[in-house]
Amino acid sequence: MSGQGTPEPLISRRAAPLKGEARVPGDKSISHRALILGAMAVGETRISGLLEGEDVLRTANAMRAFGAEVSDLGGGDWSVHGVGVGGFGEPEDVVDCGNAGTGVRLIMGAMATTPITATFTGDASLRSRPMGRVTEPLALFGTETRGRTGGRLPMSVIGAADPVPVRYRLPMASAQVKSAVLLAGLNAPGQTVVFEPEATRDHTERMLRGFGAEVVVEIEDGARVITLTGQPELAPQVIDVPRDPSSAAFPVAAALIVEGSDLLVPTIGMNPTRAGLFHTLRDMGADLTFENERDEGGEPVADLRARFSPDMKGIEVPPERAASMIDEYPILSVVAAFAEGETLMAGVKELRVKESDRIDAMAAGLRANGVTVEDGEDWWKVSGQGPGAVPGGARVEARLDHRIAMSFLCLGMAAKEAVTIDDAAPIATSFPVFLDLMSDLGGRFERANH
Ligand code: S3P
């Protein structure tokens, strides 16, 4: 498991042109939600295309600990026999969510209005992340929590015995916080209302509706107002998880910067609350097309075609796009390093509280590899070196962060000299087949010495 075993240093060398098809795994956000809502429905939910990464497997185990029957049927097919809204039992032991902020925050919400107590922990990265953003709104339902200083894990959550519905305005653009409140609202009587000034990924709202809950979304003064009617009986569903746009970002980016590449990345989730990176890359002049756009299981999908793009230009990424590409700034900064001119990424302070401080982690690693980066509290700017012109040659720290690890491996695929990361193990949290998939396409990775 990431962060708990021996580090796996890895070297990434200049890749051969990336050709063929990159079939990336299922969407992490949707996979967590499918397991959790499946566990809160009455009867059997069937899931295909589940992401079988460590983060999601932790959520599957957690749902078992709360009383659901969760079975791996093989080949990405899973079955969840749910216990119904308010039906969670008390876990016998500490619930370990590994590296998964989404897992722990959503599960805390889902159990917060059931009169049971659960204690949560995670790996070193997750134990350093703030949970106050979830425990504050949960307290409004009547939920009690007790964690370490600064609201860190390990943390015990004592579910409210007589929950009251809540009206809550999100103080930051966070789909995890929004989802925790909505999931807690499921077992509260009456209507729980979340005001969302900046739209974030809406998989929870979509899936809640799919399970039969009443969720109404209105726009008031530019904010999304989401009203959930509590205590529904959720009906089990058949869910086909689309492939993850946040994972697709890596082969797409690599194809844009590795000379001679021409890659198809099929069936990628194109939910507008998630697809910001692909529009940004096109704004930069990337040769990236969306083919065969269609709807699958309530989510829009498309096949992405990415070709080597030597004419990309740096841009100012619109700050209002941040929430729709929040996990993609690390890999965008790698593409920006191979564009001409400066790329400014502003309005992104949330990057400082992800699996690592992603502005600091990327800035440090890019600078070590010969790229000029300036940064402030909520912005950073990368000076592009032009196609093929990034020096590379350095070893960087991935800081227990899967997306930092994959970003620097992509940098090494197109830099002049090889790039080494200190630990590739965290990649298994979200994209367990990353190395095999990228090697098959043209990547050249090699174990390094400690
Ligand atoms: C996620 C929300 C985002 C994102 C994370 C997944 C989700 O986090 O960074 O990888 O599935 O709801 P925040 O809600 O903290 O922005």
Boltz pocket constraint, residues with backbone or C-beta under 6 A from the ligand:
constraints:
  - pocket:
      binder: B
      contacts: [[A, 28], [A, 29], [A, 30], [A, 102], [A, 173], [A, 174], [A, 175], [A, 176], [A, 177], [A, 179], [A, 201], [A, 326], [A, 327], [A, 350], [A, 354]]
      max_distance: 6.0
